[in-house]
């Protein structure tokens, strides 16, 4: 009896030496607490960073079985992972919510800002080429490049489908850098523009957009973009479905459910599953550090390309367009638009950039999805992935 008690107690404390042996798990436990600190104390994307951090802690505890793959004893996070990540269901459900929350009125009122949304995606393709140059396989390079979309659900969808081994690193990079947009973008914006350009005044008003235009927009985008890049149709279709629900005005219950209950529950499970992929043995590698660096490069290149196109519009309009608006061409909606407004106000308090930046930001939301769709369709056409 005494020996049984001793064996039981030794089993209880066996986990602590295990942390020393598996030091990578110990590092990831520290990473989990850092993510918790960022989410709770610094308010950096808390809706996702908090569940990601907790999932990371759960999977890295000694002898944890929350992600066990044994058929009869699957861990509870493995069950959720297989149901929502392996099937790509969670990112698509979130996209319905994003569509229901997004107002494309500003980009429809000023269609030229849609071009800024397209320019803001060039960082994706440039980072894709850089990742290929560094030796990453094509599908991994595509998943790394999509971090530049600054759009978490898009990055998760593409990576979980075609490079699931990178899901943790890509997801953490995408959401971390998205929360750091107010820190990353302003120095680049100031470096690339002159004081005269930054001080360019813009009017706050925009022409009204008819209800019929707003109703037709999601349908036209779905048909045109879906025909050009059918591999991205799940992404395009879900975000446009959510927007159609919003603009129709006749399904308020579905719109509210998409914005709130469905999006919130899905975000919780999605975050836990992402954190559960961050096990020390797979995450603490030089490759992960390279991915995080490439993700940062992608966001910076997006900002550079967007502001560059803004400077072109400044020249074409005879100095009537503020090039700072180009920085909102990334998909961090509506955070990037607010960054543009705040930065512009520092140089000219009479300049109202928010509505124009919202147009570019909404264009970037669509542009990131189309960029992912184009990459998926091109790779399928090259035979690199199954049709």
N, C-alpha and C positions, 0 to 999 in steps of 0.2 A: 504493500500500500504506500509506504513511504517513498519507495523507488518510483512508483507511478506518479506521485505528486512532484517529485524532483524532475522527472521527465517532462511533465506538463509545464512546470515553471520554466524549464530550459527552452521549451518550445515557444513560450510566450515572449522571451527576450531574444530569441534567435534572430529576429528581424533587425536588431541594431547592428550586429556584426555584418549582416548581409548588406547594409547600406555602405559599409566601408569597402566590402569586396566589390560591389557594383557601384563604384563612385560616380558613374555617369547618372545613375538614378538620383543620387544625392544632389548633383548639380541641377537636375531638372526640378527637384523639389524646391530648390532655391529660386529657379526661374518661375515656378508656379507662384511663389510668394511675391516675387517682383511684379508679376502680372496682376496679382490681387492688389498690390499697392498702387499700381498705375490706374487700375479701374476704380478703386474705392477712394483713394486719397487724391489722385490727380484728375479723376473724372475723364479718363481716356477711354472712350468706347466701352463704358462699363457693362452695357447690356450683353456684350459678347466676351470681353476680356475676363469678367468674373467667372462665368461658367467654363471658359477655356482653362483658366488657372486652376479651378477646382478639379476639372477632369485630368489635368496634368498631374496634380498632386495624387489623385486616386490611383492612376496607372503606375506611378513610380514608387508607391509604398512597397516594402518588402513582401514578397509572395502574393502580390495583388493578382486577383483573378477576374477583375472587372472586364477585361478584354479577352478572356479565355475563348478559344475557338473550338473546344471539345463539344461535339454535337449535343450531348445530353446535359452538359454543364456549361453552356455558353454564359459568359459574364453579362451582366445587365447592360453595360455600355456596348458590348459587342452586338447584342440584340438590336439596340437602338441604331447603332452604326450600320448594320446590315439592312435595316428597314428604311433609313433615311439618307445615308451617304452613299452606300454601295448602289442604290437605285437612283441617285441624283435627285431624290424627291425634295429634301429639305431646301436646297438652294432655289429650286423652282417655286416652291411655296412662298419663300421670302420675296422672290421677284414679283409675284402677284401683289404682295403688300407694297413693294416699292412703287409699282405702277399705280396703285390706288392712292399713294401719297404724293405722287409727282404731278406738278402742274406744268404742262408743256406750252402754256399760253405765252410766256416770254419769248421762247424760241420761235413760235409761230408768228408773233407780233414783229419780230425782227429776224427773218430767216438767215441773214448773213452771219448771225452768231452761231448758226449750226456748223459753219465752216470752222469756227474756232474749236467746237467740240470735236471735229474730225482731226484738226491739227494737234489737239491735246492727246491724241492716241499714238502719235508717231514714236513716242518713247517705248511703247510695247514692242514694236517691230525692230527698233534699234537694239533693245535689250535682248530680244530673241536672237539676233545675229551675233551679239556679244557672247551669249550663253553657248551658242553653237561653236563659236571660235574657241571658247574655253574647254570644249570637249563634251558638253552635255548632249545626250541623245535628243533627237528632234522633239519627241513628246515632252520630255522634261524641260527642254529649252522653251517650248511654247508655254508651259505652265509657269515658268519663271518670268517670262516676258509679260504675262497677263497681270502680274503684280502691278505693273505700270498703269493698269486701268483704274487703280485706286478704287476698286469696286469689289468688296469682299465676296458677295455671292457669285459673281462671275468667276473670280479666281478659284473659289471652292468647287464650283461646278466643273470647270475645265480640269482642275488638278485631280479631283476625286475620280473622274471618269478615265483620264489618260495617264496620270502619273501619281497614283494614290500613295506611293512611298514618300512623296514630297508634301503631302497634304498639310502636316503640322507646320513645317517651315514656311510654306507659301501663305497659309492662312494667317499665321502670326505676323508675317511681314506685311501682308496686305492691310490688315486692320491696324497694326501699330503705326505704319506710315500714314494711313488715312487720318488717324487721330493726331499725327504730328504735322499735318498740312499747314496749320498756322505758324509753325516754326520753320518748316522747310522752304516754303514758297517765298515769303517776303524778301529775304536776301537776294534770291535769284531775280526777282522782279525789279529790285532796285539796281542790281548790277547791269541788267540788260536794257534799261531805259534811261533816258535823260530826264532832268527835272522838268523840262518843258513838256515832254511827252506825258509824264506822270501827272502834270497839272492840267491836262486837257479836260475842259468841262464837258459834261454830258447831261442832257435833260433827263428828268426822272420819269416822264410820261412815255407811254408806248401806245401804239394804235390798238383799238379794241379788236378782239378775235371772236368771230361768231361761234355759236354753239355747234353749228353744222361742221365747221372746220375742225373743231376739237373732237367731234365724233368721228369724222372721216380719218383724222390723222393716225390713230392706232391701227385702223384697218389697212390704210395705204402702206404704212411702214411694214406691217406684218406680211402683206402680199409681195411687195417689191423686194424687201430685204430677204424675206424667206425664200423667194424664187432665186435670188442671186446666190445666197449662202444657206442652203437648206440644212446643213449640219448645225447651224445655230438657231434653228426654228424653235426648239424648246425654250431657249433664253428669250428670244424675241417675242414668242407667243405669250409667255406668261406675264412679262412686264406690260405688254400691250393689252392683254386681257384685263389686268388690274386697272389700267388707265381708262379702258372703255367702260368698266363698271363705274368708275368715278364720274366720268363725263356724261354717261347716259342719264344720271339723276333719278333713275327709277328702281335701283336696287341698293338702296342705302344700307340695308342690313348686310348684304354681301360685302359692300365696300368697307363698312366699319369692321366686319369680321376679318377681312383681309388685312386691314391696317393694324388691328389690335390683337384679338385673340389668336388668330392663326399665326401671324408674324411673331408674336411674343413667345408662344409655346415652341414654335419651330426654332426660334433663335436660341432658346434655352437648350434644347436637345442638340442643336447644331454645335453650339459652343462646347458642350460636354464631350461630344464625339471628336471634335478637333483636338481638344486637350488630351483625349485618350490616345491619340496617335503620337503624342510627344514623349514616348518612352525613351529613357536615357540611351539605351543601346543603339537606337535608330536616329536619335536627334542630335546627340553630342558628337558631331563629326565636322571635319573641315568643310565638307560639302555644304552643310547647313550655314556656316558663316559666309561662304561664297554666295549662297542664295540670298541671304539677308543683305549683303552688299549690293548685289545686282538689283534687288528690289528697290533699294535707295536710289541707285543710278537711274532706274526706270522712272521713278517719280520726278526726279530732277530733270530728266530729258523731256518728259511730258510738259513740264512747266516751261522749259526753254523753247520747245517747239510752239507751244501755245502763244507765248509772248512774242516770239518771232513773227508769227502770222498776224498778231495784233499790230505789230510795227508796220507790216505790209499794208494793213487796212488804214493805219494812220497816214501813210504816204498816199494811198489811193484816194482818200477822202480829203486830202489837202490839210491834214492836221486837225480834223474834226472828230477823230475816233481815239479814245484812250487805249493804248496798247496793253495796259495792265489787265484789261478785261480778258485777254487771251489766256491768262493763268487759270481762269475758271473753266477752261476747256476740259479739265480732267473730270472724273466721274464722282468725286467726293461731294455729293449733293446734300445740303446746300452750303456745306462748310467752305468750299473754295470761293463761292460767290461772296460770302461774308468777309473772307480774307481780302478779296479785291476791293470791296467797299471800304473796309477799314484802312487799307493801305492808301487808297486814292484820297480819302478824307484827310490824311496827314499832309498832303501836298496842295489840296484845293478843297476847302470846306463847302464850296458851292457846286462841286461836281457830284452828281448822283449816279453811281456806277452799279448799284445793286440790281436793278431790273435788267440791265444789259448783261451783267455777269450771270444772272439767273438763267438767261437765255443760253449763254455759252455753256453753263453748267448742265442744263437740261439736255443740250446737244451732246455734251460729253457723256451723259448717262446712256443715251442711245448709241453714241459712237463706240463706247467700250464694249457693248454687247455685239455690235456689228463687227468690230475688230476681232473679237473672239470667234464669231461665226465665220468670218472670212478665213481666219487661220485654220479652223477645223475643216472647212470645206476644201481649202487648198491642199492640206495634208492628206485628206481623203482622196483627192484627185491624183496625188502623187503616189498613192498606194502605201503610204507610211502608216496608215491606220485603216481599219476595216470600214467599208461603206455602210 
